[in-house]
C-alpha cells in the first residue's frame, strides 16, 4: 500500500519538472501545491513516482492500466479534456472477477455501503471506481490519497460482496 506522505512528496517533485509546470526548487514545493488540470504526461509521471508500472495504454481513451509492485491493478482515465490535452476530471478504478453466486442485489447492497466509490458490473466483471474533479483545484497530495484509498478499499469491497453472496446461499 502507498504511504501518503511519501507519495505526495514524490508527486510534487514529479509535477515540478513536467513541461508546462513551473520549475521550482524541491524545498519550495510541498503537498499543498494546487493542481487544476493534468495531462497524460503529468499522470504518467505521477504514476511513476508511486513506483507503479503502466502495463497498457488505452490510446484514444486517454488512460492506462497500472500494476502496483504487489500486483494490484487499477486504471486511470482522464476526463473533461480540452483540445490541448488538459484534463479536469479523473476516474480511477479496479476491475475484479465476480465472486461466485453474486447477484445484482449483492452488488447494489455493497454499492450503498461504499460512499466514495461506485460499484457495478460490466462485461461480467466487478468494477470499483472513483471520479474526482480537478477544475476547482486540488492539492497534489490528493492524487496519492485517492489511489491509496482505492488500493485499500477495493479488495475489501470485493470480499464483502462475496460474503453477501455466501450468506444468501447458505
C-alpha positions in Angstrom: 0.0 0.0 0.0 1.1 3.6 -0.6 2.4 5.8 2.1 0.5 9.1 1.6 3.3 11.4 2.7 5.9 9.6 0.7 3.7 9.5 -2.4 2.7 13.2 -2.1 6.3 14.2 -1.9 7.2 12.2 -4.9 4.3 13.6 -6.9 5.2 17.1 -6.0 8.7 16.5 -7.3 7.4 14.9 -10.5 4.9 17.7 -11.2 7.5 20.4 -10.6 9.6 19.2 -13.6 6.9 18.5 -16.1 6.5 20.6 -19.3 4.0 23.4 -18.7 4.7 23.5 -14.9 6.9 26.0 -13.2 10.3 24.6 -12.3 10.8 25.1 -8.6 13.4 24.1 -6.1 12.4 21.0 -4.1 12.5 22.9 -0.9 9.8 25.3 -2.3 7.3 22.5 -3.2 5.0 20.7 -0.9 2.0 18.5 -0.9 -0.2 21.6 -0.7 0.5 22.6 -4.3 -2.7 23.2 -6.1 -3.4 21.4 -9.5 -6.3 22.5 -11.6 -5.7 20.2 -14.6 -3.4 17.4 -15.7 -2.2 15.9 -18.9 -1.4 12.3 -19.8 2.3 13.1 -19.3 1.6 14.5 -15.9 -0.3 11.4 -14.9 2.5 9.1 -16.3 5.0 11.0 -14.1 2.7 10.7 -11.1 2.2 7.0 -11.6 6.0 6.5 -12.0 6.5 8.4 -8.7 4.4 5.7 -6.9 6.8 3.0 -8.4 3.7 1.7 -10.2 4.1 0.4 -13.7 1.9 1.3 -16.7 1.1 -2.1 -18.3 -1.3 -1.0 -21.0 -2.1 2.4 -22.6 -5.7 2.9 -23.7 -4.8 5.2 -26.6 -7.9 7.2 -27.6 -9.5 6.7 -24.2 -6.9 9.0 -22.6 -5.9 6.5 -19.9 -4.0 3.4 -18.9 -3.9 0.3 -16.8 -1.4 0.2 -13.9 0.1 -2.5 -11.8 1.5 -1.9 -8.3 4.6 -3.8 -7.0 2.3 -6.2 -5.1 0.3 -7.0 -8.2 -2.9 -4.8 -7.7 -4.1 -3.4 -11.0 -6.0 -0.2 -11.5 -7.0 2.0 -14.3 -6.6 5.8 -14.7 -8.9 7.6 -17.2 -8.6 11.3 -17.7 -11.9 13.0 -18.4 -13.2 16.5 -19.3 -10.1 17.2 -21.5 -9.7 20.2 -23.8 -8.1 20.2 -27.3 -4.7 20.6 -25.7 -5.0 17.5 -23.6 -5.5 19.4 -20.3 -8.0 17.4 -18.3 -10.1 18.5 -15.3 -11.5 15.1 -14.4 -10.1 11.7 -13.5 -11.6 8.3 -13.0 -9.6 5.7 -11.1 -10.9 2.2 -10.8 -10.1 -1.5 -10.5 -11.6 -4.5 -12.3 -12.2 -7.8 -10.4 -13.6 -11.2 -11.2 -17.1 -11.7 -9.9 -17.2 -13.7 -6.7 -19.3 -16.9 -7.1 -23.0 -16.5 -6.6 -23.1 -12.7 -6.7 -26.3 -11.1 -7.9 -27.2 -7.6 -8.7 -28.8 -7.3 -5.2 -25.4 -8.1 -3.6 -23.6 -5.5 -5.8 -26.3 -2.9 -5.1 -26.1 -3.5 -1.3 -22.3 -3.1 -1.4 -22.6 0.0 -3.5 -24.9 1.6 -1.0 -22.2 0.9 1.7 -19.3 2.3 -0.3 -19.9 6.0 0.0 -16.9 7.2 -2.0 -16.8 4.5 -4.7 -19.0 3.3 -7.5 -19.6 -0.5 -7.5 -21.1 -2.0 -10.6 -20.9 -4.9 -13.1 -19.7 -4.5 -16.7 -18.8 -7.4 -19.0 -19.3 -9.9 -16.2 -16.6 -8.2 -14.1 -16.9 -6.2 -10.9 -15.8 -2.6 -11.3 -15.0 -0.4 -8.3 -14.2 3.2 -9.2 -14.0 6.8 -8.1 -14.3 10.0 -10.1 -12.9 13.3 -9.0 -12.8 16.8 -10.4 -9.7 19.0 -10.5 -11.3 22.1 -12.0 -11.6 23.9 -8.7 -8.1 22.8 -7.8 -6.9 20.0 -5.6 -3.7 19.6 -3.6 -1.1 17.4 -5.1 -1.3 15.0 -2.2 -4.9 14.2 -3.2 -3.7 12.0 -6.0 -1.8 9.8 -3.6 -4.8 9.7 -1.2 -7.2 8.7 -4.0 -5.0 5.9 -5.3 -4.1 4.6 -1.8 -7.8 4.6 -0.9 -8.7 2.6 -4.0 -5.9 0.1 -3.3 -7.0 -0.4 0.3 -10.8 -0.3 -0.3 -11.4 -2.3 -3.4 -10.3 -5.7 -2.1 -12.4 -5.2 1.0 -15.5 -4.4 -1.2 -14.9 -7.5 -3.3 -14.7 -9.6 -0.2 -17.8 -8.0 1.2 -19.8 -8.8 -2.0 -18.5 -12.4 -1.8 -19.7 -12.6 1.9 -23.1 -11.2 0.9 -23.4 -13.9 -1.8 -22.2 -16.7 0.5 -24.6 -15.6 3.3 -27.6 -15.6 0.8 -26.8 -19.1 -0.4 -26.0 -20.6 2.9 
